[in-house]
Amino acid sequence: MGQVLLMLVVALTVAAVVFGVTALVTGRDPGLVPAEPGGRAVPLPGDRPLREADVEEIRFDTVLRGYQMAQVDRALRRAAYDIGYKSELIGVLEAEVAALREGRTADAETLRRAREQA
């Protein structure tokens, strides 16, 4: 009885390995199907600042081992730029408000002009 159980475990292990290798080589693993019909990516918009929904809706084309790296890198660079820009803008606005509260209207006006030109 022990030998039959051992042979069954070995047979199941071999079958799992063969299935895994076949799925990897053929790309027919259900986890690798394109996220969009026809493999169309949904990129981040390039003509306006990002919104929360933009990040939720982004999709990348899939390849054998995951997502298209260039698409992911481009999206991350764009998101990092937007986050940096908004952080700087918040800093300028906070400085402008502080200047107004302290009665430094000339400094506040200089900050406002710089912000509007940017």
One Martini backbone bead per residue (centre of mass of N, CA, C, O) as a GRO file, in nm:
protein
  118
    1MET     BB    1   0.056   0.063  -0.019
    2GLY     BB    2   0.303   0.260  -0.002
    3GLN     BB    3   0.390   0.238  -0.303
    4VAL     BB    4   0.132   0.350  -0.429
    5LEU     BB    5   0.141   0.626  -0.291
    6LEU     BB    6   0.419   0.710  -0.400
    7MET     BB    7   0.344   0.689  -0.704
    8LEU     BB    8   0.117   0.898  -0.692
    9VAL     BB    9   0.288   1.139  -0.601
   10VAL     BB   10   0.487   1.132  -0.839
   11ALA     BB   11   0.277   1.162  -1.065
   12LEU     BB   12   0.162   1.436  -0.970
   13THR     BB   13   0.428   1.593  -0.981
   14VAL     BB   14   0.489   1.551  -1.279
   15ALA     BB   15   0.226   1.676  -1.385
   16ALA     BB   16   0.269   1.959  -1.263
   17VAL     BB   17   0.534   2.023  -1.409
   18VAL     BB   18   0.433   1.990  -1.699
   19PHE     BB   19   0.211   2.202  -1.680
   20GLY     BB   20   0.389   2.444  -1.602
   21VAL     BB   21   0.576   2.439  -1.850
   22THR     BB   22   0.355   2.461  -2.064
   23ALA     BB   23   0.232   2.729  -1.966
   24LEU     BB   24   0.495   2.896  -1.993
   25VAL     BB   25   0.561   2.843  -2.297
   26THR     BB   26   0.262   2.912  -2.422
   27GLY     BB   27   0.092   3.130  -2.243
   28ARG     BB   28  -0.182   2.972  -2.106
   29ASP     BB   29  -0.205   3.129  -1.861
   30PRO     BB   30  -0.464   3.291  -1.710
   31GLY     BB   31  -0.269   3.525  -1.587
   32LEU     BB   32  -0.178   3.627  -1.909
   33VAL     BB   33  -0.403   3.783  -1.991
   34PRO     BB   34  -0.532   4.041  -2.116
   35ALA     BB   35  -0.684   4.324  -1.976
   36GLU     BB   36  -0.751   4.390  -2.271
   37PRO     BB   37  -0.886   4.388  -2.555
   38GLY     BB   38  -0.620   4.320  -2.767
   39GLY     BB   39  -0.399   4.452  -2.565
   40ARG     BB   40  -0.492   4.731  -2.470
   41ALA     BB   41  -0.378   5.003  -2.341
   42VAL     BB   42  -0.414   5.231  -2.049
   43PRO     BB   43  -0.307   5.530  -2.024
   44LEU     BB   44  -0.194   5.809  -1.919
   45PRO     BB   45  -0.251   6.124  -1.924
   46GLY     BB   46  -0.082   6.414  -2.105
   47ASP     BB   47  -0.293   6.691  -2.078
   48ARG     BB   48  -0.303   6.649  -1.754
   49PRO     BB   49  -0.358   6.613  -1.450
   50LEU     BB   50  -0.383   6.387  -1.223
   51ARG     BB   51  -0.605   6.137  -1.110
   52GLU     BB   52  -0.723   5.886  -0.933
   53ALA     BB   53  -0.870   5.741  -1.174
   54ASP     BB   54  -0.625   5.709  -1.358
   55VAL     BB   55  -0.481   5.497  -1.180
   56GLU     BB   56  -0.719   5.290  -1.172
   57GLU     BB   57  -0.737   5.267  -1.513
   58ILE     BB   58  -0.480   5.149  -1.566
   59ARG     BB   59  -0.317   4.969  -1.839
   60PHE     BB   60  -0.134   4.679  -1.944
   61ASP     BB   61   0.050   4.502  -2.130
   62THR     BB   62   0.113   4.168  -2.188
   63VAL     BB   63   0.347   3.916  -2.110
   64LEU     BB   64   0.495   3.633  -2.029
   65ARG     BB   65   0.611   3.784  -1.733
   66GLY     BB   66   0.380   4.025  -1.762
   67TYR     BB   67   0.456   4.345  -1.810
   68GLN     BB   68   0.528   4.618  -1.979
   69MET     BB   69   0.796   4.789  -1.879
   70ALA     BB   70   0.777   5.059  -2.034
   71GLN     BB   71   0.489   5.132  -1.940
   72VAL     BB   72   0.543   5.131  -1.637
   73ASP     BB   73   0.774   5.336  -1.632
   74ARG     BB   74   0.614   5.572  -1.757
   75ALA     BB   75   0.393   5.584  -1.537
   76LEU     BB   76   0.582   5.633  -1.294
   77ARG     BB   77   0.710   5.894  -1.394
   78ARG     BB   78   0.446   6.053  -1.417
   79ALA     BB   79   0.354   6.023  -1.122
   80ALA     BB   80   0.608   6.149  -0.995
   81TYR     BB   81   0.579   6.424  -1.125
   82ASP     BB   82   0.300   6.497  -1.015
   83ILE     BB   83   0.372   6.474  -0.716
   84GLY     BB   84   0.599   6.685  -0.719
   85TYR     BB   85   0.436   6.923  -0.824
   86LYS     BB   86   0.219   6.923  -0.597
   87SER     BB   87   0.417   6.962  -0.363
   88GLU     BB   88   0.526   7.237  -0.456
   89LEU     BB   89   0.255   7.383  -0.468
   90ILE     BB   90   0.187   7.351  -0.171
   91GLY     BB   91   0.433   7.507  -0.065
   92VAL     BB   92   0.362   7.777  -0.201
   93LEU     BB   93   0.080   7.813  -0.078
   94GLU     BB   94   0.172   7.809   0.216
   95ALA     BB   95   0.359   8.058   0.190
   96GLU     BB   96   0.141   8.255   0.097
   97VAL     BB   97  -0.041   8.231   0.346
   98ALA     BB   98   0.171   8.310   0.555
   99ALA     BB   99   0.225   8.592   0.438
  100LEU     BB  100  -0.063   8.699   0.474
  101ARG     BB  101  -0.087   8.650   0.785
  102GLU     BB  102   0.185   8.840   0.831
  103GLY     BB  103   0.159   9.092   0.615
  104ARG     BB  104   0.327   8.995   0.343
  105THR     BB  105   0.220   9.103   0.048
  106ALA     BB  106   0.467   9.107  -0.138
  107ASP     BB  107   0.542   8.808  -0.105
  108ALA     BB  108   0.268   8.692  -0.192
  109GLU     BB  109   0.274   8.816  -0.477
  110THR     BB  110   0.530   8.675  -0.575
  111LEU     BB  111   0.421   8.385  -0.536
  112ARG     BB  112   0.175   8.410  -0.720
  113ARG     BB  113   0.325   8.472  -0.983
  114ALA     BB  114   0.499   8.218  -0.985
  115ARG     BB  115   0.264   8.019  -0.987
  116GLU     BB  116   0.122   8.121  -1.253
  117GLN     BB  117   0.379   8.073  -1.441
  118ALA     BB  118   0.392   7.757  -1.377
   0.00000   0.00000   0.00000
